[in-house]
Amino acid sequence: MSEFDYDLIIIGAGVGGHGAALHAVKCGLKTAIIEAKDMGGTCVNRGCIPSKALLAASGRVRELRDSHHLASLGIQLGAVNFDRTTISDHANNLVGKIRADLTNSLKRLKVDTLQGWGKVVDTHKVSVIGDSGEKVYTAKDIMLCPGSIPFVPPGIEIDHKTVFTSDEAVRLETLPQWLAIIGSGYIGLEFSDIYTALGCEVTMIEALDNLMPGFDPEISKIAERVLIKPRDIETYVGVIAKSVKPGNPVTIELADMKTKETIEVLEVDACLVATGRIPATKNLGIESVGVQLDKRGYIPVNDKMQVLKEGQPIPHLWAVGDATGKMMLAHAASGQGVIAVENICGREKTIDYRCIPAAAFTHPEISYVGLTEPQAEALGKEEGFSVTSVKTYFKGNSKALAEGETEGLAKVVYRPDTGEVLGVHIIGIHASDLIQEAANAIAKRQKVQDLAFYIHTHPTLSEVLDEAYKRAEVSPQEAEPAIKPKRGKKVG
């Protein structure tokens, strides 16, 4: 008999914790998962799943109201109407289904679900505080998957009705005539897509000097032209929301980012605060084993997902997901969970962040993997190699032409000396699906001259990447890199 109640206890049943639990059972570990709220965490309940349901429904409305595009295909429609409540129900029902599926999958695999707040007591002990009091469980290994919460900057008051975060926005309880969105990252961008498709006017406020600062600069420029300028969206850049007060109307005091001097006061019907997310790492008890969070509140880990104390791994303590601050993406969390379990089982593995793709599910979509061109150039300067890029356009793709969806491009960033692909960035129809091919290529550190010989189905959108690989030029004298690319290096 084991001296522990479980081989592995996981604190947090989001996508990262759930993925780790499934893999742990597959590997023969007796596993329990602790959850204080809803199975599925942010992704299923307040993030990826409901927002994509809203994007799907609102995207259909936008498409059916684009009479010019439909006419070019020989289609004519009358008035297109929608029901906000039914769209909201579509998102909520999907959340319920997927949450139930996750719960049932754990039951089927005999993973014990412990309802309550989980805290580390020491290296092998976890306490669970629930409705019936506190109970302590033991485990050989403990994994922390607490996730993240929306970040609300100082000066912004949230009432969850007129001023709210994405947690409330996914419920689509109202359609304000004039909505301010603070932040132009992927969350702000996706919700601007939803709200404008459903008839709202949007003001987007970005503190940095350029919209969509997280994307490759060339992609950001195209996205601004395609996703912002043609729509009912006005923008402010280099401007902060110095104060936001809920009410009817909502009052927003705008200030210059550099001087902090007030430049304008807006009165709008509602305000969505989309200024990123912060780790939910309070009250986890990790100080009991001597762990100190970093200055931003993240749990320090290495690429094996071991929790670090003064730079050294703590045996049998692991962390994955948003709380590690590496890549705040649901699929990254799931991948980290699998890596952690592999290391628990003695099969040494490290995670490679460069090959993890990301996407914004706007219309058209944006996706990317690896380094932006500026990031690649910085790495090249550091390690002594040059960087170049090649672009192909959807307007030259047969399938995109057939669909009448020709906006967008694919950009491949690579090394001309070796041909190694460093990053790929796509904006266009089904960009989120196309990026996986590039992610797999980067995972294998493949070269454009090899990728150029892969045969793609014709006519398909995947030929946008095929054409890019074929256009890439590589120096005749191939050489090994002076310094091998660093696997697992954090990007961005």
C-alpha positions in Angstrom: 0.0 0.0 0.0 1.2 3.5 -0.8 2.1 5.8 2.1 0.1 8.5 0.4 -3.6 9.0 -0.3 -2.8 9.7 -4.0 0.1 9.6 -6.4 -0.8 13.1 -7.7 -3.1 15.9 -6.4 -3.9 18.7 -8.8 -5.1 22.0 -7.4 -7.3 23.6 -10.1 -9.5 21.9 -12.7 -9.0 24.3 -15.6 -7.8 23.0 -19.0 -4.3 22.6 -17.6 -5.3 20.6 -14.6 -7.8 18.5 -16.5 -5.3 17.7 -19.2 -2.7 16.7 -16.6 -5.3 14.5 -14.8 -6.2 12.6 -18.0 -2.5 12.0 -18.8 -1.7 11.0 -15.2 -4.4 8.3 -15.2 -3.1 7.1 -18.6 0.3 6.8 -16.9 -1.1 4.8 -14.0 -1.1 7.4 -11.3 -3.9 7.5 -8.7 -5.1 11.1 -9.1 -7.3 13.6 -7.4 -8.2 17.1 -8.6 -9.3 20.0 -6.4 -11.7 22.7 -7.7 -13.2 25.6 -5.7 -15.5 26.8 -8.5 -16.5 25.3 -11.9 -14.9 22.4 -13.8 -13.0 23.8 -16.8 -11.8 27.0 -15.2 -11.6 30.2 -17.2 -11.4 28.7 -20.7 -14.6 26.7 -20.5 -16.7 29.0 -18.3 -15.5 32.5 -18.9 -13.1 32.5 -21.8 -12.3 30.4 -24.9 -15.5 28.5 -25.2 -18.3 31.1 -24.7 -16.3 33.8 -26.6 -15.9 31.5 -29.6 -19.6 30.7 -29.5 -20.4 34.4 -29.5 -17.9 35.0 -32.4 -19.5 32.2 -34.4 -23.0 33.6 -34.1 -22.0 37.3 -34.5 -19.8 36.3 -37.4 -22.8 34.8 -39.2 -24.7 38.0 -38.7 -21.8 40.0 -40.2 -21.5 37.7 -43.1 -25.3 37.6 -43.9 -25.4 41.4 -43.7 -22.5 41.9 -46.1 -24.8 42.3 -49.2 -21.9 43.3 -51.4 -20.0 40.1 -50.7 -23.1 37.9 -51.1 -24.0 39.6 -54.3 -20.6 38.8 -55.7 -21.5 35.1 -55.2 -24.9 35.6 -56.7 -26.8 35.6 -53.4 -29.5 38.0 -52.4 -31.1 38.2 -48.9 -33.7 40.4 -47.3 -33.3 41.9 -43.8 -31.2 39.8 -41.4 -32.3 39.9 -37.8 -31.0 38.2 -34.6 -32.1 37.7 -31.1 -29.5 38.6 -28.4 -30.9 36.3 -25.8 -30.7 33.3 -28.1 -27.1 34.1 -29.0 -26.3 34.4 -25.3 -28.1 31.1 -24.7 -26.0 29.4 -27.4 -22.8 30.4 -25.6 -24.2 29.4 -22.1 -25.5 26.1 -23.4 -22.1 25.2 -24.9 -20.4 26.0 -21.7 -22.7 23.7 -19.8 -22.2 20.9 -22.3 -18.4 21.1 -22.3 -18.2 21.5 -18.5 -20.4 18.3 -18.1 -18.2 16.5 -20.6 -15.0 17.4 -18.6 -16.7 16.3 -15.3 -17.8 13.0 -16.8 -14.4 12.2 -18.3 -12.8 12.5 -14.9 -15.5 10.3 -13.3 -15.1 7.7 -16.1 -11.4 7.5 -15.4 -11.9 7.4 -11.6 -10.2 10.7 -10.9 -11.5 11.9 -7.5 -12.9 15.4 -7.6 -12.5 17.3 -4.3 -14.7 20.3 -4.1 -13.2 23.2 -2.1 -10.2 25.5 -1.8 -6.9 23.7 -2.1 -3.8 24.8 -0.3 -0.3 23.4 0.0 0.4 22.4 3.7 3.9 20.9 3.1 5.7 19.0 0.3 3.3 16.1 0.4 0.2 17.5 2.0 -2.8 19.5 0.7 -5.7 20.9 2.7 -9.1 21.2 1.1 -11.5 23.7 2.7 -15.1 23.0 1.6 -18.6 23.3 2.9 -18.1 20.5 5.4 -14.9 22.0 6.8 -11.2 21.3 6.2 -9.6 18.0 5.3 -6.0 17.1 4.7 -4.9 14.8 1.9 -1.4 13.4 1.1 0.2 12.9 -2.3 3.6 11.9 -3.6 3.4 14.8 -6.0 1.4 18.1 -6.0 0.6 20.2 -9.1 -0.6 23.8 -8.9 -3.0 24.9 -11.7 -4.8 28.0 -10.2 -5.2 29.9 -13.5 -5.7 33.7 -13.8 -8.2 36.5 -13.3 -8.8 39.7 -15.3 -6.5 42.6 -14.5 -8.2 45.8 -13.6 -5.9 48.8 -13.6 -6.0 51.4 -10.7 -8.7 54.0 -11.1 -11.1 51.7 -12.8 -14.3 50.8 -10.9 -16.0 47.6 -11.8 -19.8 47.2 -11.2 -20.1 44.1 -13.4 -22.9 45.7 -15.3 -21.9 48.9 -17.0 -18.2 48.5 -16.4 -17.1 44.9 -16.7 -14.4 42.4 -17.8 -14.5 39.5 -20.2 -16.0 37.4 -17.4 -19.2 39.3 -17.8 -18.9 40.1 -21.5 -19.2 36.4 -22.5 -22.7 36.3 -21.0 -23.8 39.1 -23.5 -26.5 40.3 -21.2 -26.8 43.7 -23.0 -25.8 45.3 -26.3 -24.8 48.8 -25.4 -25.2 51.3 -28.2 -21.8 52.8 -27.4 -19.2 50.6 -25.8 -15.6 51.5 -24.8 -13.0 48.7 -24.8 -9.9 49.3 -22.9 -7.1 47.3 -24.4 -6.5 46.2 -28.0 -5.0 42.7 -27.4 -6.7 39.6 -28.6 -9.5 39.8 -25.9 -10.3 43.4 -26.9 -10.0 42.6 -30.6 -12.4 39.6 -30.4 -15.0 41.5 -28.4 -14.8 44.5 -30.8 -15.6 42.0 -33.6 -18.6 40.6 -31.6 -20.1 43.9 -30.6 -19.7 45.7 -33.9 -21.2 42.7 -35.8 -24.3 43.1 -33.5 -24.7 46.8 -34.2 -22.7 48.5 -31.3 -20.4 51.4 -31.8 -17.0 50.9 -30.2 -14.2 53.1 -28.9 -11.0 51.2 -28.4 -8.4 52.7 -26.0 -4.8 51.4 -26.1 -2.1 52.6 -23.7 0.8 51.8 -26.0 1.7 53.7 -29.2 0.3 51.1 -31.6 -2.9 49.0 -31.7 -2.5 45.2 -31.2 1.0 45.4 -29.8 1.4 41.7 -29.2 1.2 40.8 -32.9 3.9 41.1 -35.5 3.9 44.8 -36.6 3.1 44.0 -40.2 0.1 41.8 -39.2 -1.1 44.6 -36.8 -1.1 47.1 -39.7 -3.2 44.8 -41.9 -5.5 44.0 -38.9 -6.1 47.7 -38.3 -7.0 48.2 -42.0 -9.3 45.1 -42.1 -10.7 44.8 -38.6 -10.8 48.3 -37.3 -11.1 51.0 -39.9 -14.0 49.6 -41.9 -16.1 49.2 -38.8 -17.8 51.4 -36.3 -14.7 51.7 -34.2 -12.8 54.8 -33.2 -9.4 54.4 -31.6 -7.1 56.1 -29.1 -3.4 55.1 -28.9 -0.8 56.2 -26.3 -3.8 56.9 -24.0 -4.8 55.5 -20.7 -8.1 55.3 -18.9 -7.1 57.4 -15.9 -10.4 56.7 -14.2 -13.6 54.8 -15.2 -16.8 55.4 -13.1 -19.8 53.1 -13.6 -23.3 54.5 -14.2 -25.6 55.8 -16.8 -23.6 57.0 -18.6 -20.2 55.5 -17.8 -17.6 58.3 -17.4 -14.0 57.7 -18.7 -11.2 60.2 -18.0 -8.6 59.7 -20.7 -5.0 60.8 -20.1 -1.8 60.9 -22.1 0.2 57.8 -21.4 3.5 59.6 -21.0 2.4 62.8 -19.2 -0.6 61.4 -17.4 -2.4 64.7 -18.1 -6.1 64.5 -18.8 -6.9 65.0 -22.5 -10.6 64.1 -22.8 -13.6 62.8 -20.9 -15.8 60.3 -22.6 -19.4 59.3 -21.7 -20.4 55.9 -23.0 -23.1 53.4 -22.3 -20.7 50.7 -21.1 -17.1 49.8 -20.8 -15.3 46.5 -21.2 -11.9 46.3 -19.4 -9.7 44.0 -21.5 -6.3 44.9 -20.1 -4.9 41.4 -19.7 -4.9 38.9 -16.9 -3.0 38.3 -13.7 -2.2 35.0 -11.9 -4.6 33.7 -9.3 -1.8 32.8 -6.9 -3.0 34.2 -3.6 -3.7 31.9 -0.7 -2.2 28.8 -2.2 0.0 28.1 0.8 3.2 27.8 -1.3 5.1 29.9 1.3 4.8 26.8 3.5 7.5 25.2 1.3 9.5 28.3 0.9 8.4 29.4 -2.5 8.3 33.1 -3.3 6.2 34.4 -6.2 8.0 36.6 -8.6 7.4 40.4 -8.6 4.4 40.0 -10.9 2.8 37.2 -8.8 3.7 34.2 -11.0 4.9 30.9 -9.7 8.6 30.3 -10.7 9.1 27.1 -12.8 11.6 25.6 -15.1 10.9 24.0 -18.4 10.1 20.7 -16.8 7.3 22.6 -14.9 9.0 22.0 -11.5 8.4 24.8 -9.0 11.6 26.6 -8.1 12.9 27.9 -4.8 15.8 30.3 -5.1 16.3 28.9 -8.6 16.4 25.3 -7.6 13.5 22.8 -8.2 11.5 21.6 -5.2 11.0 17.9 -5.4 7.5 16.7 -6.0 6.0 20.2 -6.6 4.8 21.3 -10.0 2.9 24.2 -11.6 1.3 24.7 -15.0 -0.9 27.2 -16.8 -1.5 30.9 -16.6 -0.1 31.1 -13.0 3.4 30.3 -14.4 3.3 33.4 -16.7 4.9 31.7 -19.6 2.1 31.6 -22.3 -1.4 32.4 -21.0 -3.2 30.1 -23.4 -5.4 27.2 -22.6 -3.6 24.7 -24.9 -0.3 25.8 -23.5 -1.5 25.0 -20.0 -2.7 21.5 -21.2 0.7 20.9 -22.9 2.5 22.0 -19.7 0.4 19.6 -17.7 1.4 16.6 -19.9 5.1 17.6 -19.7 4.9 17.8 -15.9 3.3 14.3 -15.7 5.9 12.9 -18.0 8.6 14.2 -15.6 6.7 12.9 -12.6 6.9 9.5 -14.2 10.6 9.8 -14.7 10.5 10.4 -18.5 12.5 13.7 -18.7 10.8 16.2 -21.0 11.0 20.0 -21.4 8.4 22.3 -23.1 9.3 24.3 -26.2 7.3 27.5 -26.1 8.5 28.6 -29.5 6.3 26.0 -31.3 3.1 26.8 -29.4 0.6 28.6 -31.7 -1.9 31.3 -30.8 -4.9 32.8 -32.5 -7.5 35.6 -32.4 -10.8 34.3 -33.8 -11.8 37.6 -35.4 -13.3 37.8 -38.9 -10.8 37.3 -40.6 -8.7 35.4 -38.1 -5.2 36.1 -37.0 -2.7 33.4 -35.9 1.0 33.1 -35.2 3.7 30.8 -33.9 7.3 31.4 -32.9 9.1 34.8 -33.2 7.9 38.0 -34.6 10.3 39.5 -37.1 11.6 42.1 -34.5 12.1 39.3 -32.0 13.9 37.1 -34.5 16.2 40.0 -35.5 17.0 40.6 -31.8 17.8 36.9 -31.4 19.9 36.9 -34.6 21.9 39.9 -33.3 22.5 38.1 -30.0 23.5 34.8 -31.7 25.2 36.0 -34.8 22.9 35.3 -37.8 20.7 37.3 -40.2 16.9 37.1 -40.5 14.6 37.6 -43.5 11.0 37.0 -44.3 8.7 36.2 -47.2 5.0 36.9 -47.7 2.2 35.4 -49.8 -1.3 36.8 -50.1 -4.7 35.2 -49.9 -5.8 37.2 -53.0 -3.5 34.8 -55.0 -5.0 31.6 -53.5 -7.6 29.7 -55.5 -9.7 28.6 -52.6 -9.8 32.1 -51.1 -10.9 33.5 -54.4 -13.6 30.9 -54.7 -14.8 31.8 -51.2 -14.6 35.5 -52.0 -12.4 35.9 -48.9 -9.2 37.3 -50.2 -8.1 39.7 -47.4 -4.9 38.6 -45.7 -1.4 37.2 -45.9 1.0 34.6 -44.6 4.4 35.7 -43.4 7.3 33.3 -42.8 10.3 34.6 -40.8 13.4 32.5 -41.3 17.2 32.3 -41.4 18.6 32.7 -44.9 21.8 30.9 -44.0 20.2 27.6 -42.8 16.5 28.0 -43.9 15.3 27.4 -40.3 11.7 28.7 -39.8 11.7 31.1 -36.8 8.1 32.3 -36.9 4.9 32.3 -39.0 2.2 34.9 -38.9 -1.2 34.7 -40.7 -4.2 36.9 -41.1 -7.0 35.6 -43.2 -9.8 33.1 -43.5 -9.2 30.0 -41.3 -5.8 31.3 -40.1 -6.3 29.5 -36.8 -6.4 26.2 -38.6 -3.6 26.9 -41.0 -1.1 27.8 -38.3 -0.7 24.2 -36.9 1.3 23.2 -40.0 3.8 25.9 -39.2 3.8 25.1 -35.5 4.8 21.5 -36.3 7.5 22.7 -38.6 9.0 24.9 -35.9 8.7 22.1 -33.3 11.0 20.1 -35.6 13.2 23.1 -36.4 12.5 22.4 -40.1 14.0 24.4 -43.0 12.1 26.2 -45.7 13.9 24.3 -48.5 12.6 21.0 -47.1 9.1 22.4 -46.5 9.0 23.7 -50.0 8.9 20.1 -51.3 5.8 19.1 -49.3 2.8 18.6 -51.5 -0.4 20.4 -50.4 -4.0 19.6 -51.5 -5.2 21.8 -54.4 -7.2 24.0 -54.1 -6.9 24.7 -50.4 -6.0 27.6 -48.2 -2.9 25.6 -47.0 -1.3 26.5 -50.3 -0.8 30.0 -48.9 2.0 28.5 -46.7 3.2 26.2 -49.5 3.7 29.2 -51.7 5.6 31.1 -49.0 8.0 28.2 -48.4 8.6 28.0 -52.2 9.4 31.7 -52.4 11.9 31.6 -49.6 15.5 31.9 -50.7 18.3 30.2 -48.9 22.0 30.7 -49.3 23.7 28.1 -51.4 26.2 27.3 -48.7 24.2 26.0 -45.8 25.9 26.2 -42.5 25.0 24.9 -39.1 24.1 27.7 -36.7 27.0 29.1 -34.7 24.8 28.6 -31.6 22.0 26.0 -31.6 18.5 27.5 -31.2 17.6 27.4 -27.5 14.7 25.0 -27.0 12.1 26.0 -24.5 13.2 29.7 -24.5 10.4 32.0 -23.5 9.2 34.2 -26.4 7.4 37.5 -26.3 
